[in-house]
Amino acid sequence: MKKAIFLSLVLIILCCTNKIYMQACEKAEQETVLEEYDYVRDIIPQYLTANDLYGNEELYLSARRVIYNWDTGTEEKACYYVFTTERIVGELVVQRIDGLYYSSFKNGCREIINDLYREERKFVLGNKDGNLILCTEEQVFVLESAGISGGDEFKNTDIAETGISEPLLEKQLCKIAKDKGIDLNAGSAKAVPRALIYTPGGQPPFVANDNYGGIGLCWAASTASVINYKNNNAGKTAMDIYMQCWETVGYDENRKPNGGAEWIKTAFTINGYSVDYKDSNLSTDSVATILAEEHKPIIMTLYGYEGSKLIGHAVVLFEFADFTGAGYFKFIDPNESHVITMMLSKEMMEDTHNIKYVVSPALTYTFWTGSFY
């Protein structure tokens, strides 16, 4: 009898302890989300101004949306959509690193919808409290209730059978976004610092990433983008640049173009252009000079960690704004189909080596390691 009473007391204590722990975790998560929202509320007007999105249309910010990786059941990224009454105009991706918030903004309505529509991996768009939409390349699943457990909670609708098109999908997404939309049209929201803006005189053309033998060619795509910019859009692709470089060494398997500095410099030489190279980041003063006075876009080589795996990448920087103590970079990422804007904190302005290009919670490029211009 005493043993039964003792076990009952232990069970009660364990249940209470677990409940208190869960409540503490939930409270901590709520506080973190509130901190994130304060950051978003302060930073979003700067992104809207940087991308000339303040105009005749009324703008709204969605509630916090979470995209899940359906295969792993884990959060892929937290984002906020900027939208009008009819369309999504941009996506803000936020990441917390060492207690500080960083973000990037993807400008473009149709491009974002197209990306969602073409996406091969399974994912969920929505939040934990409302209806969710699961999209794959061929199907749209409308979830009738919250959660990501699957099963009978959603109905399977094939796009080919229902005639769901990109515009219709866009309206569905906007309908979700407007659920708890935040008005961005108040006068105070537009009170952002005046900026000095430095550009080379135009935006380089977008060149999509490619791969050879499973290896990404972001370096070749970025190089092609700059060469096309210099040569009145010559139409070079990432694969064009890759094959040009390989031809120079006679298809030597031991010297495949791997994206190192040697190959980027070789690509410029083959196409009749000189290029300056620095095996490090550039100061903001140097960026301003190269863009505005030398009229050159800058290829940035970046590194970051995806889990424990070190990932390299290359993008094309073509605009820098200085707010006096803060600013932003605009660049073309060959993995994206829209211009990326990345806000720079005071610390990042002072040391651009430690930039924070947020792609998702799983991947943030945190080091600028090389520059071609």
C-alpha positions in Angstrom: 0.0 0.0 0.0 2.7 2.4 1.0 4.6 1.5 -2.1 1.6 2.3 -4.3 1.1 5.7 -2.5 4.8 6.5 -3.0 4.7 5.6 -6.7 1.5 7.8 -7.1 3.2 10.7 -5.4 6.3 10.3 -7.7 4.0 10.2 -10.8 2.2 13.4 -9.7 5.5 15.2 -9.0 6.9 14.1 -12.4 3.7 15.3 -14.2 3.8 18.6 -12.4 7.5 19.1 -13.1 6.9 18.2 -16.8 4.0 20.7 -17.0 6.1 23.5 -15.4 9.0 22.7 -17.8 6.6 22.8 -20.8 5.1 26.1 -19.6 8.6 27.6 -19.2 9.6 26.5 -22.6 6.4 27.8 -24.1 6.9 31.2 -22.3 10.5 31.4 -23.5 9.4 30.6 -27.1 6.7 33.3 -26.9 9.2 35.9 -25.6 11.6 35.0 -28.4 8.9 35.5 -31.0 8.0 38.9 -29.5 11.6 39.9 -29.6 11.8 38.8 -33.2 8.7 40.8 -34.0 10.2 44.0 -32.5 13.2 43.5 -34.7 11.0 42.9 -37.8 8.8 46.0 -37.0 11.9 48.2 -36.9 13.7 46.7 -39.9 10.9 46.3 -42.4 10.5 50.0 -43.3 14.2 50.1 -44.3 13.7 47.1 -46.6 10.6 48.6 -48.2 12.3 51.9 -48.8 15.4 50.1 -50.2 13.3 48.3 -52.7 11.0 51.2 -53.6 7.9 49.4 -52.4 6.2 52.4 -50.9 3.9 53.7 -53.6 0.2 54.0 -54.3 -0.7 50.5 -53.0 -1.4 49.9 -49.4 1.1 47.5 -47.9 0.7 44.9 -45.1 3.0 42.6 -43.2 1.8 39.0 -42.5 2.0 37.4 -39.1 5.0 35.2 -38.5 4.9 32.3 -41.0 6.8 29.1 -40.7 7.9 26.9 -43.6 8.4 23.3 -42.6 10.5 20.6 -44.3 7.8 18.0 -44.7 10.3 15.2 -45.0 12.0 15.9 -41.7 9.1 17.5 -39.9 11.4 20.4 -38.8 11.1 24.2 -39.2 12.9 25.3 -42.4 12.6 29.0 -41.9 10.6 31.7 -40.2 9.5 34.4 -42.6 7.1 37.4 -43.0 5.4 38.3 -46.3 4.8 41.8 -47.4 1.6 42.0 -49.5 -1.1 44.2 -51.0 -4.7 43.2 -51.1 -4.0 41.3 -54.3 -0.4 40.0 -54.3 2.7 39.2 -52.3 5.5 41.6 -53.1 8.4 40.4 -50.9 9.6 37.9 -48.3 11.6 38.7 -45.1 13.6 35.8 -43.7 14.8 36.2 -40.1 17.4 34.3 -38.1 18.6 34.7 -34.5 22.4 34.1 -34.1 24.0 34.4 -30.6 21.1 36.5 -29.3 21.1 38.9 -32.2 18.7 39.1 -35.2 19.7 39.1 -38.8 17.6 39.1 -42.0 17.5 39.3 -45.8 14.6 40.4 -48.0 13.6 38.8 -51.3 12.0 41.3 -53.6 9.5 40.1 -56.1 6.0 38.8 -56.3 5.8 36.5 -59.3 9.3 35.2 -58.7 8.4 34.1 -55.1 5.2 32.4 -56.3 7.0 30.7 -59.1 9.6 29.4 -56.7 6.9 27.9 -54.5 5.1 26.5 -57.5 8.2 24.8 -58.9 9.6 23.6 -55.6 10.4 19.9 -55.8 10.8 19.3 -52.0 7.7 19.1 -49.9 7.1 21.9 -47.5 4.3 23.7 -45.7 3.5 27.4 -46.0 1.5 28.9 -43.1 1.7 29.0 -39.3 0.9 26.7 -36.4 -2.4 28.4 -35.6 -4.2 28.7 -38.9 -4.8 26.7 -42.1 -1.7 25.5 -43.9 -1.0 24.8 -47.5 1.4 22.1 -48.5 2.9 22.5 -52.0 4.9 20.1 -54.1 5.8 20.4 -57.8 2.7 18.5 -58.8 0.2 18.7 -56.0 -1.3 21.2 -53.5 -2.6 19.8 -50.2 -5.0 22.1 -48.3 -4.7 21.3 -44.6 -8.0 21.6 -42.8 -6.4 22.0 -39.4 -3.1 23.1 -37.8 -0.1 20.8 -37.4 2.2 19.0 -39.6 1.5 15.4 -38.8 -0.3 14.6 -42.1 -2.7 11.8 -42.4 -6.4 12.6 -42.7 -6.0 16.2 -41.7 -5.6 17.3 -45.3 -7.1 16.5 -48.7 -4.9 15.7 -51.7 -5.7 17.8 -54.7 -3.8 17.3 -57.9 -3.0 20.6 -59.7 -3.6 19.0 -63.2 -7.1 17.9 -62.2 -8.3 21.1 -60.5 -6.7 23.7 -62.8 -5.0 25.5 -59.9 -2.7 28.0 -61.6 0.1 30.2 -60.3 -2.3 33.2 -60.0 -4.8 31.2 -58.1 -2.1 29.8 -55.8 -0.9 33.4 -55.2 -4.4 34.4 -54.2 -4.5 31.5 -51.7 -1.2 32.6 -50.2 -2.4 36.2 -50.0 -5.6 35.0 -48.3 -3.5 33.3 -45.6 -1.2 36.3 -45.2 -4.1 38.7 -44.7 -5.4 36.7 -41.8 -3.4 38.8 -39.3 -1.9 41.4 -41.5 -0.2 44.4 -40.0 -0.7 47.8 -41.6 2.6 49.3 -42.9 1.1 52.5 -44.2 1.4 54.7 -41.1 3.5 57.8 -41.6 6.0 56.7 -38.9 6.7 53.5 -40.7 8.2 55.4 -43.6 10.5 57.5 -41.3 13.8 55.8 -42.4 17.2 57.5 -42.5 18.4 59.2 -45.7 20.9 57.0 -47.5 23.9 57.5 -49.8 23.5 54.9 -52.5 26.3 53.5 -54.6 25.8 51.5 -57.8 27.9 50.7 -60.9 25.1 52.3 -63.0 22.8 49.3 -63.4 21.9 45.8 -62.3 23.8 42.9 -63.8 21.6 40.3 -65.5 20.5 37.3 -63.5 22.3 34.0 -64.4 21.0 30.9 -62.8 23.2 28.4 -61.0 23.9 25.1 -62.6 25.8 21.9 -61.6 28.3 19.5 -63.1 28.6 16.1 -61.6 26.5 17.2 -58.7 28.8 20.2 -57.9 27.1 23.6 -57.9 28.5 26.3 -60.3 27.5 29.4 -58.4 31.0 30.9 -59.1 30.5 30.4 -62.8 27.0 31.8 -62.7 28.2 34.9 -60.8 31.1 35.3 -63.3 28.7 35.0 -66.2 26.5 37.7 -64.7 29.3 40.2 -64.5 30.7 39.3 -68.0 27.2 39.7 -69.4 26.9 43.1 -67.7 30.2 44.2 -69.2 29.3 42.9 -72.7 25.8 44.2 -73.1 24.2 40.9 -72.0 26.2 38.5 -74.0 24.0 35.6 -72.9 26.7 33.6 -71.1 25.5 30.8 -68.8 27.1 29.2 -65.8 27.8 26.1 -68.0 29.4 28.2 -70.7 31.9 29.6 -68.2 32.6 26.2 -66.7 33.3 24.6 -70.1 35.5 27.5 -71.2 37.7 27.1 -68.2 37.9 23.4 -68.6 38.9 23.7 -72.2 41.9 25.8 -71.2 43.5 22.8 -69.5 42.4 20.2 -72.1 39.7 18.5 -69.9 42.3 17.4 -67.3 40.3 15.4 -64.7 42.8 16.4 -62.1 42.2 20.1 -62.8 38.4 20.4 -63.0 37.2 24.0 -62.5 36.2 24.0 -58.8 35.3 27.7 -58.2 38.7 28.7 -56.8 40.1 32.1 -57.5 42.2 30.7 -60.4 39.2 29.7 -62.3 37.2 32.9 -61.9 40.3 34.9 -63.0 40.7 32.5 -66.0 37.1 33.0 -67.0 37.5 36.8 -67.1 40.8 36.5 -69.1 39.2 34.1 -71.7 36.4 36.6 -72.3 38.8 39.5 -72.7 38.4 41.3 -69.4 40.8 42.0 -66.5 39.7 41.5 -63.0 41.1 42.6 -59.6 41.1 40.0 -56.8 41.4 40.4 -53.1 41.6 37.3 -50.9 39.3 38.8 -48.3 36.4 41.1 -47.8 36.3 44.7 -48.8 35.6 47.7 -46.5 32.4 49.7 -47.1 34.6 52.6 -48.4 36.2 50.3 -51.0 32.8 48.9 -52.0 31.4 52.4 -52.5 34.5 53.4 -54.7 34.4 50.2 -56.8 30.6 50.4 -57.4 30.2 54.2 -58.0 33.5 55.4 -59.3 34.9 52.4 -61.1 31.4 51.2 -62.2 32.1 47.6 -61.4 29.9 44.9 -59.8 31.7 42.8 -57.2 31.7 39.0 -57.0 31.6 38.1 -53.3 32.7 34.6 -52.2 31.0 33.6 -48.9 31.2 30.8 -46.4 28.8 29.5 -43.8 27.8 26.4 -42.0 24.8 24.2 -42.7 24.9 22.1 -39.5 28.5 21.1 -39.2 29.2 21.2 -43.0 31.1 24.2 -44.4 29.3 25.7 -47.5 30.8 28.1 -50.0 28.9 30.4 -52.3 29.3 33.3 -54.7 26.9 36.3 -55.3 27.1 39.5 -57.3 27.0 42.7 -55.2 25.7 45.7 -57.2 24.3 48.2 -54.7 25.4 49.6 -51.4 23.6 52.1 -49.2 25.1 54.0 -46.3 22.7 55.3 -43.6 25.5 56.7 -41.5 26.1 53.8 -39.1 24.1 51.2 -40.9 23.2 50.3 -44.5 22.4 47.5 -46.9 23.9 45.4 -49.7 21.8 44.4 -52.7 23.1 41.4 -54.7 22.1 38.7 -57.1 22.2 35.2 -55.8 22.3 32.6 -58.6 20.3 30.2 -56.4 17.4 32.8 -56.2 15.3 34.4 -59.0 15.0 37.7 -57.3 17.2 40.5 -55.9 18.3 40.0 -52.3 18.6 42.9 -49.9 20.7 42.4 -46.8 20.7 45.0 -44.0 24.0 45.8 -42.4 24.3 46.6 -38.7 26.9 49.0 -37.4 29.1 46.1 -36.5 28.8 44.6 -40.0 29.6 48.0 -41.5 32.8 48.2 -39.5 33.9 44.7 -40.3 32.3 43.3 -43.5 34.1 40.0 -43.1 31.5 39.0 -40.5 28.4 39.6 -42.6 25.2 37.6 -42.0 23.4 36.5 -45.2 20.4 34.6 -43.9 19.1 31.9 -46.3 17.2 29.8 -43.7 17.6 28.8 -40.1 19.7 25.9 -41.3 22.0 28.1 -43.5 23.5 31.5 -42.9 26.6 32.7 -44.7 28.6 34.4 -42.0 32.0 35.2 -43.7 32.9 37.2 -46.7 36.2 35.7 -47.8 37.0 36.9 -51.3 36.3 39.7 -53.8 36.5 39.9 -57.6 35.9 43.3 -59.4 
